[in-house]
Amino acid sequence: QVQLVESGGGLVQPGGSLRLSCVTSGSILSIKSINTMSWYRQAPGKQRELVATITITRGGSTNYADSVKGRFTISRDSAKNTVYLQMSGLKPEDTAVYYCNARGRVEYWGQGTQVTVSS
């Protein structure tokens, strides 16, 4: 089994920055089965959308939603079993609950962390 715990959310001004973290824990075998980690977000009254994805390989590959390209960066620290989402140039429309997701043999979800962008 795998557990995902997000942190780093909060209230920020438009144009500000924030870094989200997702710590993965559980059995070594289960963690090693993960091949892709992603960040999703869900705003009130809207569908949950994919924000960014990173492939768990040495080189790794990333993918971003068009709405966040150039502003958000997904990365990972394999030694800490942690994936990050660095967010810059935040806009009010970025306000949402952000969820960490892991895929491999099975799928895992974190509980979410609130990001609010407002003056």
N, CA and C atoms as an extended XYZ file, in Angstrom:
357
Properties=species:S:1:pos:R:3:atomname:S:1:resname:S:1:resid:I:1 pbc="F F F"
N         0.809       -1.166        0.000 N   GLN     1
C         0.000        0.000        0.000 CA  GLN     1
C         0.874        1.260        0.000 C   GLN     1
N         0.290        2.354       -0.518 N   VAL     2
C         0.985        3.624       -0.622 CA  VAL     2
C         0.104        4.724       -0.045 C   VAL     2
N         0.737        5.642        0.677 N   GLN     3
C         0.043        6.811        1.189 CA  GLN     3
C         0.682        8.063        0.607 C   GLN     3
N        -0.155        9.015        0.196 N   LEU     4
C         0.305       10.276       -0.353 CA  LEU     4
C        -0.184       11.404        0.540 C   LEU     4
N         0.718       12.289        0.947 N   VAL     5
C         0.364       13.407        1.802 CA  VAL     5
C         0.844       14.701        1.171 C   VAL     5
N        -0.099       15.576        0.824 N   GLU     6
C         0.235       16.865        0.237 CA  GLU     6
C         0.402       17.921        1.319 C   GLU     6
N         1.202       18.933        1.011 N   SER     7
C         1.372       20.069        1.898 CA  SER     7
C         1.837       21.265        1.075 C   SER     7
N         1.802       22.446        1.674 N   GLY     8
C         2.300       23.643        1.023 CA  GLY     8
C         1.239       24.593        0.515 C   GLY     8
N        -0.013       24.198        0.592 N   GLY     9
C        -1.078       25.068        0.143 CA  GLY     9
C        -1.264       26.245        1.083 C   GLY     9
N        -2.028       27.229        0.630 N   GLY    10
C        -2.282       28.400        1.447 CA  GLY    10
C        -2.856       29.534        0.630 C   GLY    10
N        -2.875       30.709        1.240 N   LEU    11
C        -3.390       31.917        0.605 CA  LEU    11
C        -2.228       32.748        0.076 C   LEU    11
N        -2.288       33.097       -1.212 N   VAL    12
C        -1.240       33.904       -1.827 CA  VAL    12
C        -1.855       35.013       -2.667 C   VAL    12
N        -1.076       36.071       -2.883 N   GLN    13
C        -1.501       37.184       -3.721 CA  GLN    13
C        -1.372       36.823       -5.193 C   GLN    13
N        -2.195       37.414       -6.056 N   PRO    14
C        -2.001       37.212       -7.495 CA  PRO    14
C        -0.580       37.590       -7.895 C   PRO    14
N         0.035       36.768       -8.742 N   GLY    15
C         1.409       36.987       -9.140 CA  GLY    15
C         2.420       36.347       -8.217 C   GLY    15
N         1.955       35.814       -7.110 N   GLY    16
C         2.833       35.197       -6.141 CA  GLY    16
C         3.229       33.783       -6.513 C   GLY    16
N         4.005       33.164       -5.632 N   SER    17
C         4.507       31.816       -5.855 CA  SER    17
C         4.205       30.920       -4.666 C   SER    17
N         4.164       29.632       -4.934 N   LEU    18
C         3.897       28.643       -3.906 CA  LEU    18
C         4.473       27.316       -4.373 C   LEU    18
N         4.988       26.524       -3.438 N   ARG    19
C         5.480       25.201       -3.779 CA  ARG    19
C         4.736       24.143       -2.994 C   ARG    19
N         4.111       23.226       -3.716 N   LEU    20
C         3.405       22.116       -3.107 CA  LEU    20
C         4.312       20.892       -3.039 C   LEU    20
N         4.133       20.101       -1.999 N   SER    21
C         4.907       18.879       -1.830 CA  SER    21
C         3.971       17.697       -1.660 C   SER    21
N         4.400       16.552       -2.142 N   CYS    22
C         3.655       15.313       -1.981 CA  CYS    22
C         4.634       14.236       -1.551 C   CYS    22
N         4.500       13.788       -0.315 N   VAL    23
C         5.384       12.765        0.224 CA  VAL    23
C         4.724       11.401        0.100 C   VAL    23
N         5.461       10.463       -0.472 N   THR    24
C         4.983        9.102       -0.662 CA  THR    24
C         5.563        8.194        0.407 C   THR    24
N         4.726        7.378        1.016 N   SER    25
C         5.189        6.422        2.007 CA  SER    25
C         4.461        5.099        1.819 C   SER    25
N         5.012        4.049        2.410 N   GLY    26
C         4.431        2.735        2.290 CA  GLY    26
C         5.506        1.695        2.060 C   GLY    26
N         5.099        0.531        1.598 N   SER    27
C         6.056       -0.536        1.340 CA  SER    27
C         6.962       -0.174        0.172 C   SER    27
N         8.194       -0.637        0.235 N   ILE    28
C         9.161       -0.353       -0.825 CA  ILE    28
C         8.689       -0.912       -2.161 C   ILE    28
N         8.161       -2.130       -2.136 N   LEU    29
C         7.692       -2.749       -3.370 CA  LEU    29
C         6.559       -1.961       -4.009 C   LEU    29
N         5.637       -1.468       -3.180 N   SER    30
C         4.516       -0.696       -3.703 CA  SER    30
C         4.994        0.626       -4.291 C   SER    30
N         5.908        1.287       -3.588 N   ILE    31
C         6.440        2.555       -4.076 CA  ILE    31
C         7.197        2.358       -5.384 C   ILE    31
N         7.942        1.275       -5.485 N   LYS    32
C         8.698        0.991       -6.703 CA  LYS    32
C         7.799        0.675       -7.890 C   LYS    32
N         6.558        0.293       -7.622 N   SER    33
C         5.631       -0.024       -8.698 CA  SER    33
C         5.092        1.230       -9.378 C   SER    33
N         5.259        2.382       -8.751 N   ILE    34
C         4.762        3.645       -9.308 CA  ILE    34
C         5.620        4.067      -10.493 C   ILE    34
N         4.978        4.364      -11.606 N   ASN    35
C         5.715        4.817      -12.783 CA  ASN    35
C         5.371        6.237      -13.209 C   ASN    35
N         4.279        6.779      -12.669 N   THR    36
C         3.863        8.129      -13.022 CA  THR    36
C         3.270        8.828      -11.808 C   THR    36
N         3.648       10.079      -11.604 N   MET    37
C         3.034       10.896      -10.566 CA  MET    37
C         2.519       12.174      -11.191 C   MET    37
N         1.385       12.635      -10.674 N   SER    38
C         0.716       13.787      -11.258 CA  SER    38
C         0.127       14.684      -10.184 C   SER    38
N        -0.126       15.913      -10.584 N   TRP    39
C        -0.899       16.847       -9.787 CA  TRP    39
C        -2.193       17.147      -10.527 C   TRP    39
N        -3.294       17.054       -9.815 N   TYR    40
C        -4.606       17.430      -10.314 CA  TYR    40
C        -5.118       18.581       -9.463 C   TYR    40
N        -6.127       19.267       -9.960 N   ARG    41
C        -6.777       20.293       -9.161 CA  ARG    41
C        -8.262       20.315       -9.471 C   ARG    41
N        -9.026       20.762       -8.492 N   GLN    42
C       -10.462       20.864       -8.652 CA  GLN    42
C       -10.959       22.137       -7.996 C   GLN    42
N       -11.532       23.014       -8.810 N   ALA    43
C       -12.132       24.245       -8.323 CA  ALA    43
C       -13.604       23.992       -8.037 C   ALA    43
N       -14.217       24.798       -7.170 N   PRO    44
C       -15.634       24.609       -6.850 CA  PRO    44
C       -16.511       24.609       -8.097 C   PRO    44
N       -17.366       23.602       -8.222 N   GLY    45
C       -18.278       23.512       -9.340 CA  GLY    45
C       -17.657       23.081      -10.652 C   GLY    45
N       -16.384       22.696      -10.634 N   LYS    46
C       -15.709       22.294      -11.856 CA  LYS    46
C       -15.191       20.865      -11.773 C   LYS    46
N       -14.877       20.309      -12.933 N   GLN    47
C       -14.309       18.969      -13.013 CA  GLN    47
C       -12.876       18.978      -12.496 C   GLN    47
N       -12.450       17.847      -11.966 N   ARG    48
C       -11.059       17.711      -11.582 CA  ARG    48
C       -10.221       17.635      -12.860 C   ARG    48
N        -9.168       18.439      -12.939 N   GLU    49
C        -8.352       18.493      -14.139 CA  GLU    49
C        -6.900       18.152      -13.855 C   GLU    49
N        -6.260       17.567      -14.850 N   LEU    50
C        -4.850       17.234      -14.760 CA  LEU    50
C        -4.018       18.493      -14.959 C   LEU    50
N        -3.102       18.751      -14.037 N   VAL    51
C        -2.257       19.934      -14.089 CA  VAL    51
C        -0.875       19.611      -14.642 C   VAL    51
N        -0.238       18.575      -14.101 N   ALA    52
C         1.112       18.218      -14.509 CA  ALA    52
C         1.390       16.759      -14.204 C   ALA    52
N         2.265       16.161      -14.999 N   THR    53
C         2.634       14.760      -14.847 CA  THR    53
C         4.136       14.607      -15.000 C   THR    53
N         4.718       13.706      -14.226 N   ILE    54
C         6.130       13.381      -14.374 CA  ILE    54
C         6.287       11.868      -14.369 C   ILE    54
N         7.090       11.367      -15.292 N   THR    55
C         7.374        9.945      -15.379 CA  THR    55
C         8.504        9.601      -14.420 C   THR    55
N         8.316        8.527      -13.650 N   ILE    56
C         9.314        8.127      -12.659 CA  ILE    56
C        10.393        7.288      -13.341 C   ILE    56
N        11.329        7.973      -13.959 N   THR    57
C        12.496        7.371      -14.597 CA  THR    57
C        13.700        8.236      -14.275 C   THR    57
N        14.900        7.733      -14.630 N   ARG    58
C        16.111        8.510      -14.347 CA  ARG    58
C        16.068        9.867      -15.058 C   ARG    58
N        15.791        9.843      -16.346 N   GLY    59
C        15.686       11.087      -17.089 CA  GLY    59
C        14.386       11.797      -16.797 C   GLY    59
N        13.316       11.052      -16.851 N   GLY    60
C        12.006       11.597      -16.578 CA  GLY    60
C        11.479       12.436      -17.727 C   GLY    60
N        10.187       12.470      -17.847 N   SER    61
C         9.532       13.328      -18.816 CA  SER    61
C         8.354       13.981      -18.123 C   SER    61
N         8.051       15.194      -18.533 N   THR    62
C         6.976       15.948      -17.907 CA  THR    62
C         5.957       16.396      -18.928 C   THR    62
N         4.766       16.663      -18.445 N   ASN    63
C         3.682       17.145      -19.281 CA  ASN    63
C         2.851       18.109      -18.457 C   ASN    63
N         2.368       19.170      -19.108 N   TYR    64
C         1.619       20.206      -18.408 CA  TYR    64
C         0.353       20.577      -19.155 C   TYR    64
N        -0.644       20.973      -18.390 N   ALA    65
C        -1.829       21.553      -18.994 CA  ALA    65
C        -1.444       22.883      -19.634 C   ALA    65
N        -2.075       23.215      -20.748 N   ASP    66
C        -1.751       24.461      -21.442 CA  ASP    66
C        -1.908       25.685      -20.542 C   ASP    66
N        -2.855       25.642      -19.628 N   SER    67
C        -3.142       26.778      -18.779 CA  SER    67
C        -2.028       27.094      -17.780 C   SER    67
N        -1.123       26.139      -17.546 N   VAL    68
C        -0.069       26.363      -16.555 CA  VAL    68
C         1.335       26.307      -17.142 C   VAL    68
N         1.462       26.010      -18.423 N   LYS    69
C         2.775       25.942      -19.058 CA  LYS    69
C         3.519       27.267      -18.906 C   LYS    69
N         4.784       27.169      -18.528 N   GLY    70
C         5.595       28.353      -18.335 CA  GLY    70
C         5.480       28.951      -16.951 C   GLY    70
N         4.499       28.504      -16.182 N   ARG    71
C         4.301       29.029      -14.831 CA  ARG    71
C         4.525       27.974      -13.755 C   ARG    71
N         4.160       26.730      -14.041 N   PHE    72
C         4.280       25.643      -13.076 CA  PHE    72
C         5.385       24.681      -13.497 C   PHE    72
N         6.059       24.091      -12.516 N   THR    73
C         7.081       23.093      -12.771 CA  THR    73
C         6.905       21.918      -11.821 C   THR    73
N         6.826       20.711      -12.381 N   ILE    74
C         6.743       19.510      -11.566 CA  ILE    74
C         8.129       18.876      -11.504 C   ILE    74
N         8.507       18.407      -10.331 N   SER    75
C         9.807       17.785      -10.151 CA  SER    75
C         9.710       16.743       -9.050 C   SER    75
N        10.776       15.972       -8.886 N   ARG    76
C        10.773       14.953       -7.845 CA  ARG    76
C        12.137       14.811       -7.203 C   ARG    76
N        12.133       14.341       -5.970 N   ASP    77
C        13.336       14.009       -5.228 CA  ASP    77
C        13.187       12.542       -4.868 C   ASP    77
N        13.847       11.683       -5.625 N   SER    78
C        13.691       10.241       -5.433 CA  SER    78
C        14.168        9.779       -4.056 C   SER    78
N        15.206       10.425       -3.521 N   ALA    79
C        15.733       10.048       -2.214 CA  ALA    79
C        14.719       10.296       -1.106 C   ALA    79
N        13.871       11.288       -1.290 N   LYS    80
C        12.866       11.631       -0.287 CA  LYS    80
C        11.473       11.137       -0.646 C   LYS    80
N        11.364       10.423       -1.769 N   ASN    81
C        10.070        9.952       -2.251 CA  ASN    81
C         9.049       11.086       -2.279 C   ASN    81
N         9.477       12.210       -2.821 N   THR    82
C         8.655       13.408       -2.822 CA  THR    82
C         8.568       14.008       -4.216 C   THR    82
N         7.379       14.441       -4.582 N   VAL    83
C         7.172       15.166       -5.823 CA  VAL    83
C         6.714       16.573       -5.468 C   VAL    83
N         7.157       17.552       -6.254 N   TYR    84
C         6.851       18.945       -5.993 CA  TYR    84
C         6.108       19.571       -7.165 C   TYR    84
N         5.380       20.615       -6.853 N   LEU    85
C         4.785       21.454       -7.880 CA  LEU    85
C         5.120       22.892       -7.526 C   LEU    85
N         6.061       23.477       -8.263 N   GLN    86
C         6.443       24.865       -8.068 CA  GLN    86
C         5.529       25.726       -8.919 C   GLN    86
N         4.803       26.624       -8.282 N   MET    87
C         3.836       27.467       -8.967 CA  MET    87
C         4.264       28.917       -8.867 C   MET    87
N         4.329       29.584      -10.015 N   SER    88
C         4.703       30.988      -10.083 CA  SER    88
C         3.679       31.740      -10.916 C   SER    88
N         3.680       33.058      -10.766 N   GLY    89
C         2.735       33.868      -11.510 CA  GLY    89
C         1.300       33.424      -11.294 C   GLY    89
N         0.963       33.146      -10.047 N   LEU    90
C        -0.356       32.601       -9.730 CA  LEU    90
C        -1.478       33.583      -10.059 C   LEU    90
N        -2.578       33.025      -10.523 N   LYS    91
C        -3.752       33.788      -10.905 CA  LYS    91
C        -4.944       33.341      -10.073 C   LYS    91
N        -5.955       34.195       -9.924 N   PRO    92
C        -7.149       33.790       -9.174 CA  PRO    92
C        -7.765       32.497       -9.701 C   PRO    92
N        -7.692       32.262      -11.004 N   GLU    93
C        -8.251       31.055      -11.581 CA  GLU    93
C        -7.477       29.788      -11.229 C   GLU    93
N        -6.320       29.945      -10.588 N   ASP    94
C        -5.574       28.791      -10.097 CA  ASP    94
C        -6.120       28.291       -8.762 C   ASP    94
N        -7.032       29.036       -8.175 N   THR    95
C        -7.622       28.653       -6.897 CA  THR    95
C        -8.328       27.308       -7.028 C   THR    95
N        -7.946       26.365       -6.189 N   ALA    96
C        -8.508       25.020       -6.247 CA  ALA    96
C        -7.909       24.172       -5.135 C   ALA    96
N        -8.473       23.000       -4.957 N   VAL    97
C        -7.842       21.990       -4.126 CA  VAL    97
C        -6.933       21.187       -5.039 C   VAL    97
N        -5.671       21.080       -4.658 N   TYR    98
C        -4.687       20.368       -5.461 CA  TYR    98
C        -4.443       18.983       -4.876 C   TYR    98
N        -4.509       17.971       -5.742 N   TYR    99
C        -4.365       16.583       -5.330 CA  TYR    99
C        -3.151       15.932       -5.965 C   TYR    99
N        -2.457       15.140       -5.188 N   CYS   100
C        -1.348       14.336       -5.678 CA  CYS   100
C        -1.886       12.970       -6.092 C   CYS   100
N        -1.382       12.452       -7.205 N   ASN   101
C        -1.824       11.175       -7.742 CA  ASN   101
C        -0.626       10.335       -8.160 C   ASN   101
N        -0.688        9.048       -7.873 N   ALA   102
C         0.365        8.123       -8.265 CA  ALA   102
C        -0.242        6.950       -9.014 C   ALA   102
N         0.389        6.563      -10.103 N   ARG   103
C        -0.081        5.435      -10.908 CA  ARG   103
C         1.022        4.426      -11.131 C   ARG   103
N         0.651        3.181      -11.076 N   GLY   104
C         1.555        2.074      -11.339 CA  GLY   104
C         0.716        0.843      -11.553 C   GLY   104
N         0.876       -0.131      -10.674 N   ARG   105
C         0.008       -1.295      -10.708 CA  ARG   105
C        -1.416       -0.895      -10.338 C   ARG   105
N        -1.536        0.025       -9.392 N   VAL   106
C        -2.814        0.577       -8.977 CA  VAL   106
C        -2.672        2.087       -8.860 C   VAL   106
N        -3.771        2.751       -8.545 N   GLU   107
C        -3.799        4.205       -8.448 CA  GLU   107
C        -3.981        4.654       -7.006 C   GLU   107
N        -3.274        5.718       -6.620 N   TYR   108
C        -3.366        6.276       -5.282 CA  TYR   108
C        -3.636        7.773       -5.357 C   TYR   108
N        -4.341        8.284       -4.348 N   TRP   109
C        -4.657        9.708       -4.249 CA  TRP   109
C        -4.325       10.240       -2.872 C   TRP   109
N        -3.879       11.495       -2.825 N   GLY   110
C        -3.709       12.187       -1.565 CA  GLY   110
C        -5.024       12.824       -1.154 C   GLY   110
N        -5.031       13.478       -0.001 N   GLN   111
C        -6.258       14.080        0.519 CA  GLN   111
C        -6.501       15.490       -0.015 C   GLN   111
N        -5.497       16.093       -0.615 N   GLY   112
C        -5.636       17.410       -1.199 CA  GLY   112
C        -5.140       18.524       -0.302 C   GLY   112
N        -4.725       19.618       -0.922 N   THR   113
C        -4.309       20.810       -0.192 CA  THR   113
C        -4.879       22.031       -0.901 C   THR   113
N        -5.435       22.949       -0.126 N   GLN   114
C        -6.123       24.113       -0.683 CA  GLN   114
C        -5.143       25.202       -1.093 C   GLN   114
N        -5.316       25.703       -2.311 N   VAL   115
C        -4.562       26.852       -2.806 CA  VAL   115
C        -5.559       27.950       -3.148 C   VAL   115
N        -5.404       29.100       -2.510 N   THR   116
C        -6.283       30.230       -2.761 CA  THR   116
C        -5.459       31.420       -3.214 C   THR   116
N        -5.782       31.953       -4.388 N   VAL   117
C        -5.078       33.104       -4.946 CA  VAL   117
C        -6.046       34.282       -4.926 C   VAL   117
N        -5.778       35.236       -4.052 N   SER   118
C        -6.683       36.365       -3.879 CA  SER   118
C        -5.957       37.531       -3.237 C   SER   118
N        -6.449       38.743       -3.528 N   SER   119
C        -5.870       39.935       -2.933 CA  SER   119
C        -6.296       40.065       -1.480 C   SER   119
